[in-house]
Amino acid sequence: MVKVTFVSADGSSVDVEGEVGRSVMECAVENMIPEIEAQCGGAGACATCHCYPREEWMDKLSPKGDFEEMTLQGGLAEVKQNSRLACQVLLTEENSGMIIDLPEPAF
């Protein structure tokens, strides 16, 4: 199992575990992280799983693809250098312990 810490915009955090090979989005949904809505179910088309992996973890993640970059740039207000779609980030043994900051809820 891979450990992931989700940190809400208010500073509260929750530690969860997910299976290697699953996405950060799936891990968040399975653990009822409210900021990760996942409306498109992981297709990378809606950005409702937008998150910010901490900078120290970025080199352990696969790079953003063109489609992910287009989705992120398609109208999100708080896009940062470390913005990712959680559905496009896979859990691996190498990124166990990853810390993910979450944006302000859109609702």
N, C-alpha and C positions, 0 to 999 in steps of 0.2 A: 504494500500500500504506500501511497505517496501522500505526504503531509502538505497541506496548503493552509495558509492563514489568510482570511479575507478581512480587510480593514475597511469599515464603513466610513463615510465622509465625516461622521461625528466622532471618529476616533475609536469606537468600540470594535472589537475584533472577535473572530471565532476561528478556532482551529478545527479542521475537518480532514478526512482522509478520502482518497479516491484511488481507483484501480489504475495501474500502469496501462497506458494506451487509450484511456478515456480522455475526453477533453476537459479543460477547466470549467467550461460551461456545464457539462454533464455533472461534474462534481458539485458545482454550485446548486444546480437544480435539485439534485438528489439530497442535498443537505439544506434545502429551503433557504438559500441566501436571497433575500427579497430584491436586492438591486440587480440581480441577473434574471431578467424576464425570459429571454430566449424565445421570443415570439416566432421566429422562423425555424426553430427546432435544430439549429446547427448548420443551416445552409450558408451562413455568412452574409445574408442579404439585408438584415434589419438593424444591426448594431445595438440591439437591446441586451447584448451581453458585453458591452464595452467595459473595459477594465484597464487598470494601470499596473502591470507587473513592476515591482521595484527594480530600479536601474541595475542593481547588482545581480539580478537574475536574467537580464535580457540576453546575455551571450550564451545562456543555456537553453534558449528557446529557438525554434526554427524561425527564420526571417519572415517578415510580412510578405505575402504575395501581392500581386497587382490588384486582384479582386478585393482582398481585405483592405488594402490602402484606399481604393475607390469607395468602399462602403464606409470606412471611417471618415473620409473627407466629404461625404454626402449630406452634411447638415448637422453634425454633432457640434455643440458649442464648445466643449472642453477637450478638444483633441490635443494631445501632447506627444512629445517624441516617443514616449513609452506606451502610447495607446495601443491596445490590442483588442481583437474580438476573442472572447474567452472560448468560443467554439473552434477557433483556429489554433489554440495552444494545447498541445497534448501533454499529459502527465507522463513523466519519465522518472526513473530512479535518480537521474542527474539533477532534476529540478525539485526533488523532495525537500520540503522546508520553504518553498517559495512563498513570498508575501505578495498579495495582490491588493492594491488599493482600489476602492470602488468610487465611482462618481456619485454626486448627489442624485437621489432618486428623481426620475422624470415625472413621477406621479404625485 
